[in-house]
Amino acid sequence: MARPTRQGIDYFPLDVEFDDKTEMFLIEKEAVGLAILISIWQLIYKNEGYYIKYNNDLSLLIKKRISIDINSINDCIKSAVNRNIFDKELFSKEGILTSRAIQKRFFEAAKRKKQVLVFRNYLLIDINSYNNTVIVNINSVNADNNSTNVKEEVKENVNVKGEGNKIYVPPNIPFQSSEEPFSKSINLWRQIYLSAPGIVEQDFTNDLIEKYGFKKAKRILYELREKNFKSVNTMKSAIDEFGNIKPKENIGGFINSTNGNETSGATDEELAEIANRRAARQNQHIQSG
């Protein structure tokens, strides 16, 4: 079975000469500012492709990459917004970092993907020329796939501990690809960990959804992230039979993995079992559809 295609892209072009606003920003913030800008661009293009949420998790991810203190990172980001390197209106209204240039580069690079999910409220450019976009309107809750309106019910709005804004869960848009059963688990993992899941992470998230339901699975993943569990094997050990998270000190052989997308810790037999379970779910979905 083919591995699901992620939303982001693997590389992006970097101009040999920056525009005036970026040059002024670099005069002000010097090498630290450049390192932060490049880190943000990498995280944007790797994950959602055309934007990223500005929150404490983003600052922590940048800190991990370049070992700069959080206050300096936030100061540089706000300076970049003030100089219009990132769109001011969407930063203040939606709490995201994006720009026309970022969106132009991403949608052009992603035009060969089967489909790209897009929040209408986040757009700064016209994307009508791209025929692979699925536009999700947060306010009216309409999904437009190549000019076909599909009205969907919002599944839930969840308050996340430590964040004032509500997290929007996109409607269950009908996917035409053969990877439909895993789209929900992929999007859930990406929303929480800001990175595309590997096969082990997808299977783990899918198992949580099947066992506990979407809402509780989401709560479990958020709690695992907040308690800094990294390895999927350790995450599994941390969850008791009722879906509660055990303290780390009560888990034998705790592993502090640094990469949530790694498949380290999974044997060939485990990967084969995962593939078999995925194929079984896919067959069940096809039969029920």
Backbone as CSV, one residue per row, in Angstrom:
resi,resn,N_x,N_y,N_z,CA_x,CA_y,CA_z,C_x,C_y,C_z
1,MET,0.840,-1.197,0.000,0.000,0.000,0.000,0.876,1.249,0.000
2,ALA,0.535,2.207,-0.806,1.336,3.433,-0.925,1.259,4.259,0.350
3,ARG,2.366,4.893,0.692,2.406,5.765,1.864,1.724,7.082,1.547
4,PRO,0.866,7.601,2.463,0.139,8.845,2.196,1.081,10.008,1.907
5,THR,0.664,10.864,0.982,1.443,12.039,0.623,1.198,13.144,1.643
6,ARG,2.260,13.748,2.136,2.086,14.819,3.114,1.844,16.143,2.411
7,GLN,1.363,17.106,3.177,0.990,18.397,2.619,2.194,19.225,2.200
8,GLY,3.258,19.179,2.986,4.399,20.049,2.746,5.270,19.609,1.583
9,ILE,6.349,20.358,1.367,7.282,20.058,0.279,8.677,19.834,0.863
10,ASP,9.549,19.215,0.088,10.859,18.794,0.590,11.932,19.872,0.481
11,TYR,11.745,20.847,-0.380,12.731,21.918,-0.519,12.038,23.169,-1.046
12,PHE,12.725,24.313,-0.912,12.162,25.567,-1.411,13.303,26.448,-1.905
13,PRO,13.045,27.338,-2.863,14.101,28.211,-3.386,14.396,29.360,-2.426
14,LEU,15.665,29.732,-2.342,16.083,30.868,-1.522,16.797,31.862,-2.430
15,ASP,16.264,33.079,-2.479,16.819,34.089,-3.376,18.277,34.416,-3.028
16,VAL,19.098,34.668,-4.053,20.496,35.043,-3.818,20.596,36.478,-3.320
17,GLU,19.533,37.260,-3.508,19.512,38.643,-3.013,18.143,38.927,-2.439
18,PHE,18.076,39.399,-1.205,16.810,39.656,-0.542,16.238,41.024,-0.959
19,ASP,14.915,41.169,-0.755,14.292,42.463,-1.036,14.663,43.457,0.065
20,ASP,14.255,44.716,-0.125,14.687,45.789,0.783,14.219,45.570,2.220
21,LYS,12.970,45.123,2.397,12.456,44.962,3.766,13.202,43.853,4.509
22,THR,13.569,42.793,3.782,14.325,41.719,4.416,15.746,42.175,4.720
23,GLU,16.340,42.948,3.807,17.689,43.474,4.040,17.722,44.364,5.284
24,MET,16.697,45.210,5.455,16.653,46.079,6.629,16.484,45.255,7.910
25,PHE,15.678,44.214,7.819,15.509,43.317,8.964,16.849,42.669,9.340
26,LEU,17.623,42.246,8.344,18.902,41.577,8.605,19.954,42.551,9.132
27,ILE,19.878,43.815,8.699,20.779,44.829,9.269,20.485,44.986,10.761
28,GLU,19.193,44.930,11.099,18.778,45.101,12.496,19.084,43.859,13.338
29,LYS,18.778,42.662,12.808,18.859,41.432,13.607,20.066,40.556,13.273
30,GLU,20.762,40.894,12.220,22.015,40.228,11.843,21.836,38.716,11.651
31,ALA,22.882,37.947,11.972,22.893,36.511,11.666,21.797,35.755,12.403
32,VAL,21.481,36.183,13.624,20.410,35.528,14.382,19.075,35.666,13.653
33,GLY,18.817,36.860,13.127,17.580,37.091,12.379,17.486,36.213,11.150
34,LEU,18.591,36.050,10.435,18.600,35.205,9.240,18.335,33.745,9.616
35,ALA,18.972,33.281,10.690,18.766,31.898,11.131,17.319,31.649,11.511
36,ILE,16.700,32.620,12.162,15.298,32.478,12.563,14.385,32.501,11.339
37,LEU,14.647,33.410,10.413,13.835,33.456,9.193,13.886,32.139,8.428
38,ILE,15.081,31.618,8.226,15.229,30.372,7.475,14.550,29.221,8.210
39,SER,14.649,29.189,9.534,13.985,28.143,10.320,12.470,28.209,10.143
40,ILE,11.915,29.419,10.162,10.466,29.576,9.978,10.063,29.133,8.583
41,TRP,10.806,29.536,7.565,10.483,29.124,6.195,10.525,27.599,6.072
42,GLN,11.545,26.983,6.672,11.650,25.527,6.610,10.442,24.859,7.259
43,LEU,10.032,25.349,8.430,8.901,24.756,9.134,7.594,24.980,8.380
44,ILE,7.452,26.133,7.745,6.250,26.400,6.952,6.174,25.437,5.768
45,TYR,7.221,25.410,4.956,7.189,24.595,3.735,7.134,23.103,4.048
46,LYS,7.741,22.677,5.141,7.760,21.259,5.493,6.388,20.765,5.932
47,ASN,5.616,21.600,6.610,4.370,21.149,7.234,3.127,21.562,6.432
48,GLU,2.511,22.681,6.758,1.297,23.083,6.026,1.608,23.644,4.651
49,GLY,2.836,24.114,4.459,3.251,24.551,3.136,3.146,26.040,2.895
50,TYR,2.092,26.663,3.397,1.881,28.086,3.077,1.660,28.964,4.314
51,TYR,1.668,28.386,5.513,1.548,29.172,6.739,2.001,28.313,7.911
52,ILE,2.201,28.952,9.065,2.414,28.231,10.315,1.819,29.050,11.441
53,LYS,1.268,28.385,12.450,0.712,29.073,13.613,1.843,29.649,14.469
54,TYR,1.651,30.891,14.898,2.616,31.518,15.803,2.189,31.218,17.238
55,ASN,2.940,30.357,17.907,2.657,30.014,19.295,3.957,29.578,19.971
56,ASN,3.848,29.166,21.208,5.044,28.800,21.966,5.741,27.585,21.369
57,ASP,4.964,26.675,20.789,5.565,25.486,20.168,6.492,25.876,19.023
58,LEU,6.080,26.856,18.234,6.925,27.308,17.131,8.249,27.852,17.673
59,SER,8.177,28.676,18.714,9.399,29.235,19.299,10.309,28.132,19.830
60,LEU,9.708,27.103,20.432,10.507,25.991,20.958,11.180,25.200,19.838
61,LEU,10.474,25.014,18.740,11.054,24.295,17.598,12.239,25.071,17.017
62,ILE,12.084,26.396,16.933,13.187,27.222,16.426,14.363,27.167,17.402
63,LYS,14.072,27.245,18.698,15.121,27.174,19.716,15.904,25.866,19.592
64,LYS,15.184,24.782,19.358,15.839,23.474,19.215,16.790,23.459,18.023
65,ARG,16.397,24.141,16.951,17.206,24.135,15.729,18.467,24.986,15.852
66,ILE,18.343,26.169,16.472,19.468,27.113,16.401,19.973,27.572,17.775
67,SER,19.402,27.016,18.851,19.887,27.305,20.216,19.895,28.801,20.546
68,ILE,18.763,29.454,20.254,18.581,30.874,20.592,17.482,30.972,21.646
69,ASP,17.608,31.890,22.602,16.610,31.984,23.659,15.265,32.449,23.100
70,ILE,14.194,32.050,23.785,12.820,32.291,23.334,12.531,33.783,23.139
71,ASN,12.977,34.619,24.040,12.698,36.055,23.939,13.291,36.655,22.664
72,SER,14.506,36.239,22.307,15.131,36.732,21.076,14.370,36.257,19.852
73,ILE,13.895,35.022,19.904,13.123,34.475,18.783,11.838,35.267,18.594
74,ASN,11.099,35.470,19.676,9.830,36.211,19.580,10.058,37.656,19.144
75,ASP,11.134,38.260,19.614,11.453,39.631,19.222,11.740,39.717,17.723
76,CYS,12.484,38.742,17.207,12.795,38.726,15.775,11.536,38.506,14.936
77,ILE,10.660,37.621,15.396,9.423,37.351,14.654,8.557,38.609,14.587
78,LYS,8.411,39.297,15.701,7.595,40.513,15.714,8.218,41.611,14.843
79,SER,9.539,41.688,14.836,10.210,42.651,13.968,9.971,42.311,12.496
80,ALA,10.010,41.017,12.167,9.761,40.592,10.785,8.338,40.909,10.358
81,VAL,7.393,40.766,11.280,5.997,41.123,10.985,5.878,42.628,10.774
82,ASN,6.501,43.408,11.628,6.439,44.871,11.513,7.033,45.367,10.194
83,ARG,7.996,44.628,9.661,8.605,45.008,8.380,7.908,44.341,7.193
84,ASN,6.765,43.707,7.456,5.937,43.092,6.408,6.625,41.925,5.689
85,ILE,7.580,41.298,6.347,8.122,40.057,5.800,7.059,38.972,5.911
86,PHE,6.291,39.024,7.000,5.085,38.219,7.160,3.884,39.158,7.217
87,ASP,2.744,38.691,6.737,1.568,39.544,6.621,1.064,40.000,7.995
88,LYS,0.957,41.317,8.181,0.559,41.879,9.467,-0.884,41.530,9.828
89,GLU,-1.772,41.636,8.860,-3.196,41.434,9.142,-3.478,40.000,9.570
90,LEU,-2.924,39.025,8.849,-3.160,37.630,9.209,-2.451,37.262,10.510
91,PHE,-1.346,37.933,10.793,-0.656,37.691,12.061,-1.534,38.133,13.234
92,SER,-2.130,39.312,13.131,-2.938,39.835,14.237,-4.320,39.188,14.290
93,LYS,-4.880,38.863,13.125,-6.250,38.333,13.071,-6.305,36.829,13.271
94,GLU,-5.392,36.095,12.647,-5.444,34.627,12.670,-4.309,33.993,13.475
95,GLY,-3.313,34.803,13.843,-2.200,34.256,14.606,-1.298,33.346,13.793
96,ILE,-1.114,33.676,12.505,-0.268,32.847,11.642,0.830,33.685,11.006
97,LEU,1.872,32.995,10.553,2.948,33.611,9.789,2.861,33.126,8.355
98,THR,2.707,34.055,7.425,2.642,33.723,6.004,2.914,34.999,5.216
99,SER,3.006,34.867,3.904,3.196,36.022,3.035,2.792,35.641,1.624
100,ARG,2.643,36.629,0.773,2.304,36.361,-0.625,3.414,35.531,-1.286
101,ALA,4.663,35.877,-1.004,5.783,35.165,-1.623,5.805,33.698,-1.193
102,ILE,5.584,33.451,0.094,5.551,32.071,0.599,4.456,31.285,-0.093
103,GLN,3.269,31.875,-0.211,2.148,31.162,-0.815,2.362,30.909,-2.305
104,LYS,2.922,31.889,-3.007,3.201,31.692,-4.435,4.175,30.542,-4.645
105,ARG,5.230,30.518,-3.853,6.233,29.452,-3.999,5.631,28.085,-3.678
106,PHE,4.848,28.029,-2.601,4.319,26.727,-2.192,3.337,26.159,-3.211
107,PHE,2.339,26.946,-3.608,1.307,26.401,-4.501,1.882,26.047,-5.872
108,GLU,2.902,26.762,-6.284,3.561,26.409,-7.541,4.325,25.094,-7.377
109,ALA,5.012,24.945,-6.251,5.778,23.718,-6.019,4.873,22.517,-5.780
110,ALA,3.662,22.766,-5.228,2.761,21.674,-4.860,1.722,21.354,-5.932
111,LYS,1.843,21.949,-7.106,0.776,21.782,-8.106,0.659,20.365,-8.639
112,ARG,1.695,19.539,-8.435,1.627,18.154,-8.890,1.111,17.202,-7.817
113,LYS,0.869,17.710,-6.621,0.282,16.871,-5.581,-1.167,16.548,-5.927
114,LYS,-1.652,15.432,-5.391,-3.034,15.045,-5.680,-4.021,16.068,-5.138
115,GLN,-3.770,16.559,-3.930,-4.630,17.600,-3.376,-3.912,18.329,-2.253
116,VAL,-4.306,19.577,-2.069,-3.732,20.430,-1.035,-4.887,21.075,-0.277
117,LEU,-4.928,20.900,1.052,-5.971,21.509,1.877,-5.609,22.967,2.160
118,VAL,-6.581,23.845,1.986,-6.325,25.279,2.109,-7.434,25.930,2.923
119,PHE,-7.062,26.711,3.938,-8.019,27.553,4.637,-8.188,28.849,3.854
120,ARG,-9.415,29.107,3.416,-9.691,30.305,2.615,-9.259,31.571,3.351
121,ASN,-9.506,31.610,4.668,-9.202,32.809,5.452,-7.711,33.137,5.499
122,TYR,-6.866,32.157,5.168,-5.430,32.365,5.245,-4.816,32.790,3.909
123,LEU,-5.620,32.825,2.858,-5.069,33.074,1.524,-4.785,34.550,1.279
124,LEU,-3.640,34.801,0.626,-3.272,36.148,0.201,-3.205,36.245,-1.319
125,ILE,-3.283,35.111,-2.008,-3.157,35.085,-3.467,-4.332,34.344,-4.082
126,ASP,-4.504,34.501,-5.369,-5.528,33.786,-6.117,-4.977,32.409,-6.504
127,ILE,-5.681,31.343,-6.097,-5.199,29.991,-6.397,-6.116,29.268,-7.388
128,ASN,-6.939,30.018,-8.105,-7.884,29.397,-9.040,-7.187,28.629,-10.163
129,SER,-5.935,28.974,-10.443,-5.237,28.297,-11.534,-4.730,26.912,-11.130
130,TYR,-4.815,26.591,-9.825,-4.367,25.277,-9.355,-5.581,24.372,-9.158
131,ASN,-5.588,23.233,-9.828,-6.774,22.373,-9.816,-6.717,21.275,-8.758
132,ASN,-5.749,21.344,-7.843,-5.638,20.297,-6.826,-5.940,20.805,-5.419
133,THR,-6.512,22.015,-5.309,-6.756,22.591,-3.991,-8.145,22.244,-3.481
134,VAL,-8.213,21.927,-2.184,-9.483,21.738,-1.481,-9.589,22.887,-0.485
135,ILE,-10.510,23.815,-0.754,-10.594,25.036,0.056,-11.590,24.849,1.191
136,VAL,-11.122,25.090,2.413,-11.966,24.977,3.597,-12.203,26.365,4.158
137,ASN,-13.462,26.773,4.207,-13.825,28.076,4.751,-14.206,27.892,6.212
138,ILE,-13.393,28.411,7.117,-13.617,28.195,8.546,-14.938,28.800,9.004
139,ASN,-15.291,29.967,8.495,-16.475,30.670,8.991,-17.779,30.042,8.520
140,SER,-17.890,29.819,7.217,-19.144,29.297,6.689,-19.170,27.780,6.646
141,VAL,-18.001,27.151,6.905,-17.870,25.699,6.919,-18.340,25.102,5.609
142,ASN,-17.798,25.588,4.503,-18.027,25.012,3.187,-16.716,24.499,2.646
143,ALA,-16.741,23.370,1.982,-15.546,22.853,1.332,-15.769,22.894,-0.159
144,ASP,-14.833,23.541,-0.900,-14.930,23.642,-2.344,-13.798,22.867,-2.966
145,ASN,-14.140,21.827,-3.703,-13.126,21.035,-4.387,-13.333,21.214,-5.883
146,ASN,-12.450,22.043,-6.503,-12.572,22.348,-7.919,-13.969,22.862,-8.261
147,SER,-14.406,23.861,-7.513,-15.659,24.572,-7.739,-16.901,23.761,-7.361
148,THR,-16.744,22.609,-6.701,-17.889,21.830,-6.254,-18.060,22.053,-4.762
149,ASN,-19.219,22.629,-4.342,-19.446,22.923,-2.936,-19.883,21.673,-2.196
150,VAL,-19.259,21.427,-1.064,-19.626,20.291,-0.230,-19.832,20.806,1.175
151,LYS,-21.082,20.910,1.631,-21.360,21.426,2.962,-21.147,20.318,3.986
152,GLU,-20.378,20.642,5.010,-20.038,19.661,6.024,-20.322,20.235,7.404
153,GLU,-20.534,19.361,8.346,-20.742,19.758,9.728,-19.405,19.862,10.433
154,VAL,-19.224,20.913,11.225,-18.005,21.028,12.011,-18.046,19.957,13.087
155,LYS,-16.964,19.183,13.192,-16.951,18.082,14.142,-16.801,18.571,15.578
156,GLU,-15.864,19.508,15.824,-15.688,20.006,17.180,-14.760,21.204,17.181
157,ASN,-14.934,22.054,18.198,-13.959,23.089,18.525,-13.452,22.782,19.918
158,VAL,-12.152,22.631,20.080,-11.592,22.157,21.340,-10.695,23.216,21.939
159,ASN,-10.927,23.563,23.190,-10.006,24.455,23.893,-8.794,23.665,24.328
160,VAL,-7.600,24.133,23.956,-6.366,23.445,24.297,-5.733,24.152,25.474
161,LYS,-5.308,23.385,26.465,-4.707,23.955,27.663,-3.521,24.834,27.302
162,GLY,-3.531,26.062,27.823,-2.411,26.958,27.593,-2.575,27.822,26.357
163,GLU,-3.648,27.629,25.598,-3.858,28.435,24.404,-5.243,29.069,24.480
164,GLY,-5.303,30.378,24.277,-6.567,31.075,24.401,-7.504,30.830,23.240
165,ASN,-6.952,30.641,22.042,-7.787,30.465,20.868,-8.258,29.031,20.749
166,LYS,-9.368,28.845,20.069,-9.866,27.498,19.841,-9.183,26.879,18.636
167,ILE,-8.967,25.571,18.722,-8.386,24.843,17.602,-9.518,24.376,16.705
168,TYR,-9.474,24.739,15.437,-10.511,24.347,14.494,-10.181,23.000,13.875
169,VAL,-11.130,22.084,13.952,-10.974,20.788,13.316,-11.705,20.832,11.982
170,PRO,-11.007,20.693,10.853,-11.649,20.821,9.549,-12.772,19.819,9.373
171,PRO,-13.780,20.146,8.561,-14.845,19.196,8.268,-14.276,17.938,7.636
172,ASN,-15.039,16.863,7.723,-14.580,15.603,7.157,-14.805,15.610,5.653
173,ILE,-13.924,16.275,4.932,-14.052,16.431,3.487,-13.854,15.088,2.810
174,PRO,-14.729,14.701,1.872,-14.559,13.410,1.216,-13.324,13.392,0.340
175,PHE,-12.393,12.461,0.609,-11.189,12.306,-0.178,-11.428,11.244,-1.243
176,GLN,-10.827,11.462,-2.421,-10.981,10.515,-3.502,-9.811,9.545,-3.582
177,SER,-8.729,9.824,-2.830,-7.561,8.961,-2.925,-7.796,7.666,-2.175
178,SER,-6.971,6.638,-2.490,-7.097,5.344,-1.853,-6.610,5.369,-0.417
179,GLU,-6.067,6.512,0.048,-5.512,6.601,1.381,-6.487,7.247,2.364
180,GLU,-7.776,7.272,2.036,-8.767,7.974,2.835,-8.794,7.589,4.304
181,PRO,-8.723,6.310,4.689,-8.842,5.967,6.101,-7.780,6.607,6.983
182,PHE,-6.662,7.049,6.404,-5.568,7.551,7.208,-5.460,9.067,7.170
183,SER,-6.314,9.746,6.386,-6.199,11.198,6.286,-6.476,11.873,7.626
184,LYS,-7.434,11.336,8.391,-7.766,11.944,9.673,-6.614,11.817,10.661
185,SER,-5.986,10.645,10.711,-4.872,10.456,11.645,-3.667,11.294,11.236
186,ILE,-3.417,11.427,9.927,-2.306,12.247,9.450,-2.518,13.704,9.846
187,ASN,-3.717,14.216,9.602,-4.005,15.618,9.906,-3.965,15.880,11.413
188,LEU,-4.437,14.910,12.214,-4.417,15.084,13.666,-2.994,15.144,14.190
189,TRP,-2.153,14.217,13.740,-0.748,14.226,14.183,-0.063,15.525,13.762
190,ARG,-0.288,15.953,12.513,0.346,17.177,12.011,-0.108,18.393,12.810
191,GLN,-1.386,18.434,13.170,-1.904,19.575,13.920,-1.249,19.686,15.291
192,ILE,-0.981,18.551,15.916,-0.457,18.563,17.272,1.057,18.695,17.293
193,TYR,1.745,17.970,16.408,3.205,17.930,16.456,3.884,18.801,15.398
194,LEU,3.098,19.464,14.526,3.641,20.384,13.524,4.632,19.693,12.587
195,SER,4.417,18.421,12.344,5.270,17.684,11.417,4.479,16.527,10.833
196,ALA,4.887,16.078,9.652,4.199,14.973,9.003,4.560,13.651,9.686
197,PRO,3.580,12.784,9.952,3.872,11.528,10.635,4.466,10.484,9.705
198,GLY,5.312,9.618,10.265,5.770,8.449,9.538,4.749,7.334,9.666
199,ILE,5.065,6.172,9.124,4.109,5.067,9.115,3.776,4.600,10.531
200,VAL,4.767,4.596,11.438,4.523,4.161,12.811,3.598,5.145,13.523
201,GLU,3.850,6.456,13.344,3.018,7.482,13.981,1.586,7.451,13.433
202,GLN,1.443,7.247,12.114,0.108,7.162,11.515,-0.679,6.000,12.120
203,ASP,-0.040,4.837,12.205,-0.711,3.651,12.720,-1.088,3.834,14.184
204,PHE,-0.184,4.432,14.968,-0.455,4.680,16.383,-1.648,5.625,16.552
205,THR,-1.668,6.710,15.772,-2.771,7.673,15.855,-4.078,7.039,15.411
206,ASN,-4.029,6.236,14.359,-5.225,5.565,13.871,-5.778,4.601,14.918
207,ASP,-4.881,3.884,15.602,-5.312,2.965,16.660,-5.998,3.727,17.790
208,LEU,-5.445,4.900,18.150,-6.066,5.703,19.205,-7.479,6.134,18.814
209,ILE,-7.634,6.577,17.562,-8.946,7.030,17.091,-9.941,5.883,17.104
210,GLU,-9.506,4.707,16.645,-10.403,3.552,16.599,-10.793,3.077,17.995
211,LYS,-9.848,3.145,18.940,-10.106,2.626,20.287,-10.880,3.599,21.155
212,TYR,-10.542,4.907,21.069,-11.114,5.880,22.003,-12.049,6.897,21.344
213,GLY,-12.082,6.936,20.019,-12.819,7.986,19.335,-11.934,9.192,19.092
214,PHE,-12.326,10.042,18.153,-11.460,11.144,17.717,-11.179,12.139,18.839
215,LYS,-12.220,12.526,19.575,-12.056,13.572,20.586,-11.095,13.135,21.689
216,LYS,-11.264,11.900,22.191,-10.387,11.428,23.260,-8.982,11.167,22.743
217,ALA,-8.869,10.648,21.509,-7.541,10.429,20.921,-6.782,11.748,20.827
218,LYS,-7.488,12.800,20.483,-6.863,14.122,20.386,-6.362,14.582,21.754
219,ARG,-7.185,14.379,22.769,-6.790,14.749,24.131,-5.557,13.962,24.580
220,ILE,-5.519,12.677,24.244,-4.381,11.831,24.625,-3.103,12.331,23.964
221,LEU,-3.163,12.642,22.666,-1.966,13.104,21.960,-1.476,14.449,22.498
222,TYR,-2.405,15.354,22.791,-1.998,16.634,23.365,-1.300,16.430,24.710
223,GLU,-1.849,15.528,25.531,-1.254,15.290,26.840,0.124,14.642,26.704
224,LEU,0.277,13.722,25.750,1.583,13.107,25.513,2.612,14.148,25.072
225,ARG,2.162,15.071,24.220,3.072,16.123,23.780,3.450,17.040,24.939
226,GLU,2.454,17.436,25.754,2.722,18.333,26.869,3.675,17.702,27.875
227,LYS,3.612,16.381,28.033,4.481,15.675,28.981,5.781,15.223,28.330
228,ASN,5.987,15.655,27.072,7.261,15.475,26.376,7.602,14.006,26.092
229,PHE,6.582,13.210,25.788,6.840,11.864,25.296,7.184,11.959,23.815
230,LYS,8.275,11.353,23.388,8.755,11.474,22.016,8.591,10.184,21.210
231,SER,9.028,9.075,21.762,9.003,7.801,21.056,7.610,7.192,21.088
232,VAL,7.145,6.641,19.960,5.827,6.006,19.905,5.772,4.817,20.856
233,ASN,6.855,4.057,20.938,6.877,2.918,21.863,6.643,3.378,23.297
234,THR,7.273,4.491,23.684,7.092,5.009,25.038,5.683,5.566,25.218
235,MET,5.140,6.184,24.174,3.758,6.679,24.241,2.795,5.538,24.522
236,LYS,3.000,4.424,23.816,2.119,3.260,24.015,2.201,2.762,25.452
237,SER,3.421,2.733,26.000,3.617,2.263,27.375,2.994,3.215,28.388
238,ALA,2.867,4.493,27.998,2.384,5.507,28.931,0.866,5.518,29.069
239,ILE,0.155,4.903,28.136,-1.313,4.957,28.130,-1.878,3.741,28.858
240,ASP,-2.686,3.987,29.894,-3.284,2.847,30.602,-4.556,2.397,29.886
241,GLU,-5.228,1.389,30.439,-6.373,0.782,29.759,-7.551,1.734,29.609
242,PHE,-7.562,2.824,30.405,-8.667,3.785,30.338,-8.334,5.011,29.496
243,GLY,-7.138,5.008,28.893,-6.742,6.145,28.075,-6.103,7.270,28.868
244,ASN,-5.718,7.018,30.119,-5.030,8.018,30.935,-3.518,7.872,30.764
245,ILE,-2.784,8.968,30.987,-1.331,8.972,30.803,-0.638,8.778,32.144
246,LYS,0.226,7.774,32.198,0.979,7.501,33.419,2.129,8.512,33.556
247,PRO,2.574,8.775,34.780,3.791,9.590,34.965,4.994,8.875,34.370
248,LYS,5.969,9.645,33.891,7.155,9.054,33.271,7.907,8.126,34.214
249,GLU,7.941,8.507,35.497,8.713,7.703,36.434,8.112,6.312,36.641
250,ASN,6.849,6.138,36.228,6.205,4.829,36.368,6.349,3.969,35.127
251,ILE,7.116,4.451,34.157,7.280,3.725,32.900,8.703,3.199,32.830
252,GLY,8.855,1.906,32.730,10.183,1.311,32.661,10.825,1.569,31.324
253,GLY,12.139,1.855,31.358,12.889,2.022,30.110,12.449,3.209,29.309
254,PHE,12.189,4.348,29.974,11.756,5.536,29.248,12.817,5.973,28.243
255,ILE,12.369,6.236,27.021,13.266,6.635,25.934,12.968,8.079,25.566
256,ASN,13.984,8.920,25.518,13.787,10.322,25.138,14.249,10.513,23.705
257,SER,13.428,10.056,22.773,13.758,10.207,21.362,13.630,11.661,20.968
258,THR,14.398,12.111,19.986,14.376,13.527,19.585,13.607,13.764,18.318
259,ASN,13.095,12.737,17.681,12.429,12.936,16.397,11.130,12.157,16.363
260,GLY,9.991,12.871,16.390,8.692,12.221,16.392,8.376,11.484,15.135
261,ASN,9.140,11.685,14.042,8.842,11.027,12.784,9.671,9.777,12.558
262,GLU,10.595,9.454,13.470,11.450,8.312,13.272,10.667,7.027,13.461
263,THR,11.059,5.988,12.738,10.474,4.665,12.927,11.408,3.796,13.754
264,SER,12.405,4.445,14.427,13.315,3.672,15.260,12.536,3.035,16.392
265,GLY,12.912,1.806,16.751,12.211,1.084,17.791,11.219,0.098,17.232
266,ALA,10.896,0.190,15.941,9.975,-0.750,15.310,10.787,-1.792,14.554
267,THR,10.515,-3.067,14.837,11.209,-4.142,14.143,10.585,-4.363,12.778
268,ASP,11.239,-5.187,11.945,10.687,-5.516,10.636,9.329,-6.192,10.783
269,GLU,9.204,-7.056,11.821,7.932,-7.740,12.046,6.832,-6.749,12.414
270,GLU,7.191,-5.737,13.251,6.198,-4.728,13.635,5.763,-3.900,12.436
271,LEU,6.730,-3.531,11.580,6.384,-2.766,10.384,5.506,-3.592,9.452
272,ALA,5.784,-4.887,9.347,4.955,-5.763,8.505,3.547,-5.867,9.071
273,GLU,3.460,-5.954,10.417,2.144,-6.019,11.054,1.356,-4.733,10.813
274,ILE,2.053,-3.597,10.894,1.410,-2.312,10.619,0.869,-2.274,9.204
275,ALA,1.697,-2.708,8.247,1.269,-2.708,6.845,0.048,-3.598,6.651
276,ASN,0.021,-4.764,7.318,-1.125,-5.674,7.197,-2.383,-5.044,7.786
277,ARG,-2.239,-4.376,8.927,-3.411,-3.744,9.540,-3.938,-2.611,8.669
278,ARG,-3.019,-1.851,8.079,-3.430,-0.760,7.178,-4.175,-1.310,5.971
279,ALA,-3.666,-2.396,5.410,-4.322,-3.001,4.250,-5.704,-3.518,4.625
280,ALA,-5.822,-4.102,5.835,-7.118,-4.615,6.281,-8.122,-3.493,6.457
281,ARG,-7.645,-2.361,7.053,-8.546,-1.210,7.214,-8.989,-0.670,5.861
282,GLN,-8.021,-0.622,4.915,-8.344,-0.115,3.589,-9.402,-0.990,2.916
283,ASN,-9.248,-2.327,3.005,-10.231,-3.247,2.406,-11.588,-3.078,3.047
284,GLN,-11.589,-2.916,4.387,-12.850,-2.725,5.083,-13.529,-1.445,4.636
285,HIS,-12.724,-0.397,4.452,-13.282,0.874,3.996,-13.869,0.757,2.587
286,ILE,-13.142,0.074,1.709,-13.635,-0.091,0.334,-14.933,-0.869,0.311
287,GLN,-15.007,-1.939,1.122,-16.208,-2.768,1.156,-17.402,-2.022,1.712
288,SER,-17.136,-1.187,2.772,-18.237,-0.436,3.387,-18.648,0.751,2.545
289,GLY,-17.712,1.203,1.647,-18.016,2.376,0.802,-18.784,2.000,-0.407
